[in-house]
Amino acid sequence: MRVLLEFSRGGLESHRGAIELVRELTIKAGHVLTNDLVDESRVRSDTLPEGVFQKLQRAIASAQCIIIEGSVVSLSLGFVLTEAINLGKPVLFLIKEDSFNQRNRFVASIDSKLLTYKSYSQDSDLDEIVANFFRYHNDIRTRFNLVLSNYLNSYVTVESQKKGISKTEYIIELIEDDERRKYGARD
């Protein structure tokens, strides 16, 4: 699975252990990072690279889920969170218990089936939290209306009947095939 791991650059040093652990757990579970900011941060720079906003948008779009370590408040984390939810991506938002303050409580007030909000007291808690998120994020389903011309509806009906599956399953197969062609095998 493709995962975007995001965190506040201002909180990197104070939460580096947790952030690097989440990165390690993600990779160890066989997932691929769409933007390895932890690795890039090892080469310290006081300026943001050119095109960072576009790079972040592409990383969100290509990710299948997002993990945010949000113990330190950041506008960019708010952008990633809202963009991910708008694109229908499951999000795990992590916050260290001793980091609670008025400004980061807004996350707990967001009511979305796509958002999993977890606090942790010590870095060792992250192993179970991250594993559970990866295990259960695929259970999230989103319903939407699809309007087809009569011809396309008939086509989908006939083709799905040939395969012995529902029209929904047939359309999902087409989308997943397209995704595999673009991004490679999906876990």
Summary of the structure (lengths in Angstrom):
residues: 187
radius of gyration: 18.9
end to end distance: 5.1
largest distance: 59.2
contacts: 483
relative contact order: 0.14
helix: 57%
strand: 13%
